[in-house]
Each structure stands twice: as C-alpha cells, then as structure tokens.
Amino acid sequence: MNTKDLDYFVHLIQTKNFSQVAQDFGVTQPTITMAIQRLEAAFQAKLVLRDRVHNTLVVTPSGEQLAVHARTVLRELDLAHQELAHLTQDKTVLGLPPIIENYYFPRVAAHLQARGMLENIQTLEGGSVWLRKALRDGQVDLALLGSTAPLSYQTLVAEEFDRQPFTIFVAANHPLAQRKRITFSELRHEKFVLFNSSFVHDTAFNTLTRRNHFRPDVVFRANDTHVIMNLVAENVGVTFLTDIVDQHRDDVVRLQLMDDAQPEFISSIVYRTSHVLTPAQEQVLAVLRATLGGTPVS
C-alpha cells in the first residue's frame, strides 16, 4: 500500500473536495480518485460517497474508521522521519521553556561543556504545553518541562526533579508592594499580565481563579518573562509566576501566596517511550539526571 494514498485520503475527508486535494498536492484530480479506489479495493469497503448532482461528498462509517488509523500511521511515519533526521545530524534537540532555561539550564550547560558535548545540543524554546506536543511529534528528543501535576502519558517518560510554588509579582510602587503575603482572592480586582496558553502557568492560574470564583481581567499575554516583568514594573498589571523566576530587580516585588492546596510548578526530564536514544543522547540524559537529580515517575 502506498502511504501517499492515505495522505490523500485524510486530506480529502477534511476538505470534502477532490479538486482541492489535487491542487494542494500539486497532482491531477484523477490521481486522487485512483488513490481512493486503491484504498477501497485494499480494504474492500466503500470509503466515500460522491453526490455529483449536489456536488457533495459523504464519508462512510468505514471511511471514518480508516481515517482514525490513517492519521496514526501518518503521524508515526512523520515521527520516524524526524527521529532519523536527528540521528544522521548527530544532534540532540532539547526542549526548554524560558523559565526552566534561565534557572536550570546554565548548570546543565556547564556540565555538558566540560564533557565537550554542548556544541551538539540544539535547543527549542517554547511553553511547556507546546513543547510537550513537539516532543510527541518528534521535533524534540529530550525536554525539561513544567507541569502542575506529575506527567503521565503512555507515549512519554517523565522523571521529576523539582517542585516550586507559584507567587505573585507586583510593581514596587503598587499598593500591595508593602505586603509580604497575600491570598489569591484578594487579587480579584487586579489587572493581570500573564504567559500565553502554551505555558503551564495558565493551567495553574485558571485553577486558582475557578477556586476563588472570579473572572480575571487579563490585559496582556506574552511568551517572554522579561517582557512580563517589565510590564509589571510599569504597573500595567500584576503577574503570576513560579517562584524560580530570577527577579534581581528593585522595581518588582514578590508576594507569597497563602492559599491552601496551591498548584505547584513541577519540573521534569521528559522523553518519548518509543525513541531509541543514541549513545550521545544517552550521555545527555545522564548529565541531566546527574545535574538535576531526575527520578522516574511510575
């Protein structure tokens, strides 16, 4: 079976248009028609029904079922291409959210450099939620990810190495700056500057807003800690970040949250269960474990 036929088929049930699929793949419409016919012959089932009078296309139950498996096959093939490309390049792609990169990675980098391994590390930055998907899709070999609960996925191995609380940051001239501690409910009338939804902070923040029964006034979202802190310093809003954020500035004040049963920022070393690590990647993983102290999560 030609896997390209599956690619055509998945695209067809999304667009419901033979001409569109042909155009998107740069082939003729008969090419798409023959691909569908080959699949129907192979599986001995009608996959799509064409109503030429009304110019519509209906996917049969057999077609819907095949689409589920076709997407899995295509995803696994794409993952294989990604992994083999990394093997031939002799590179380890390491996913790093910005806060974890700033706080933990310098120590890791020092150990990698001492072993002559740092030059073979390629980093991919982004929020933990986005990087988790990139890891599953094969864009990343290993990652240091944040979460609010222990990561538990059949496709991923997670080795937790740290837990830290979340805190509130306000401008030094904000009325709350005279406080050292605060409850989250006291922030219901504040404006917020936050990370975007690809960061695990958003999950923890939403947990606390739901628990305290208020809809937050989020005035701006960003994907860079420095941008967020600069906006906080200018009193654009207050923010909610993990305690490991490197403050070292006089224009922003950290406030400890006093709420019971708060979400925690959990940091883990994560990699795919299906990925056969190269000797070089095994060495990188060993350095991560030795430096950060990761332990497998059952």
QUIJOHU-V176533 format. One record per backbone hydrogen bond with DSSP energy under -0.5 kcal/mol. CO is the residue of the C=O (numbers start at 1). NH is the residue of the N-H. If there is no record, write none. Layout:
co:CO nh:NH
co:CO nh:NH
This chain:
co:1 nh:3
co:2 nh:5
co:2 nh:6
co:3 nh:7
co:4 nh:8
co:5 nh:9
co:6 nh:10
co:7 nh:11
co:8 nh:12
co:9 nh:13
co:10 nh:14
co:11 nh:15
co:12 nh:16
co:17 nh:21
co:18 nh:22
co:19 nh:23
co:20 nh:24
co:21 nh:25
co:22 nh:26
co:22 nh:27
co:28 nh:31
co:28 nh:32
co:29 nh:33
co:30 nh:34
co:31 nh:35
co:32 nh:36
co:33 nh:37
co:34 nh:38
co:35 nh:39
co:36 nh:40
co:37 nh:41
co:38 nh:42
co:39 nh:43
co:40 nh:44
co:40 nh:45
co:47 nh:60
co:49 nh:51
co:49 nh:58
co:50 nh:52
co:51 nh:55
co:51 nh:56
co:56 nh:51
co:58 nh:49
co:58 nh:60
co:60 nh:64
co:61 nh:65
co:62 nh:66
co:63 nh:67
co:64 nh:68
co:65 nh:69
co:66 nh:70
co:67 nh:71
co:68 nh:72
co:69 nh:73
co:70 nh:74
co:71 nh:75
co:72 nh:76
co:73 nh:77
co:74 nh:78
co:75 nh:79
co:76 nh:80
co:77 nh:81
co:78 nh:82
co:79 nh:83
co:80 nh:84
co:81 nh:85
co:82 nh:86
co:83 nh:87
co:84 nh:88
co:85 nh:89
co:86 nh:90
co:86 nh:91
co:87 nh:90
co:91 nh:93
co:92 nh:94
co:92 nh:122
co:93 nh:95
co:93 nh:141
co:93 nh:142
co:94 nh:124
co:95 nh:144
co:96 nh:126
co:97 nh:101
co:98 nh:102
co:99 nh:103
co:100 nh:104
co:100 nh:105
co:101 nh:106
co:104 nh:107
co:104 nh:108
co:105 nh:109
co:106 nh:110
co:107 nh:111
co:108 nh:112
co:109 nh:113
co:110 nh:114
co:111 nh:115
co:112 nh:117
co:112 nh:118
co:113 nh:116
co:117 nh:120
co:118 nh:121
co:120 nh:92
co:120 nh:122
co:122 nh:94
co:124 nh:96
co:127 nh:131
co:128 nh:132
co:129 nh:133
co:130 nh:134
co:131 nh:135
co:132 nh:136
co:133 nh:137
co:134 nh:139
co:134 nh:140
co:135 nh:138
co:141 nh:272
co:142 nh:95
co:143 nh:145
co:143 nh:270
co:144 nh:97
co:145 nh:268
co:147 nh:266
co:148 nh:264
co:153 nh:156
co:155 nh:273
co:156 nh:153
co:157 nh:271
co:158 nh:160
co:158 nh:297
co:159 nh:269
co:160 nh:295
co:162 nh:267
co:164 nh:265
co:165 nh:243
co:166 nh:257
co:167 nh:241
co:168 nh:255
co:169 nh:239
co:170 nh:253
co:171 nh:174
co:174 nh:177
co:175 nh:178
co:176 nh:179
co:180 nh:256
co:182 nh:258
co:183 nh:186
co:184 nh:187
co:185 nh:188
co:187 nh:190
co:190 nh:217
co:191 nh:238
co:192 nh:219
co:192 nh:220
co:194 nh:222
co:196 nh:199
co:198 nh:129
co:198 nh:130
co:199 nh:202
co:200 nh:203
co:200 nh:204
co:201 nh:205
co:202 nh:206
co:203 nh:207
co:204 nh:208
co:205 nh:209
co:206 nh:210
co:207 nh:211
co:208 nh:212
co:209 nh:214
co:210 nh:213
co:214 nh:216
co:216 nh:218
co:217 nh:192
co:217 nh:219
co:220 nh:194
co:222 nh:196
co:224 nh:228
co:225 nh:229
co:226 nh:230
co:227 nh:231
co:228 nh:232
co:229 nh:233
co:230 nh:234
co:231 nh:236
co:232 nh:235
co:238 nh:193
co:239 nh:169
co:241 nh:167
co:242 nh:245
co:245 nh:247
co:251 nh:172
co:253 nh:170
co:255 nh:168
co:256 nh:182
co:263 nh:166
co:264 nh:266
co:265 nh:164
co:265 nh:267
co:266 nh:147
co:267 nh:161
co:267 nh:162
co:268 nh:145
co:268 nh:270
co:269 nh:159
co:270 nh:143
co:271 nh:157
co:272 nh:275
co:274 nh:276
co:275 nh:277
co:278 nh:282
co:279 nh:283
co:280 nh:284
co:281 nh:285
co:282 nh:286
co:283 nh:287
co:284 nh:288
co:285 nh:289
co:286 nh:290
co:287 nh:291
co:288 nh:292
co:289 nh:293
co:295 nh:160
co:296 nh:298
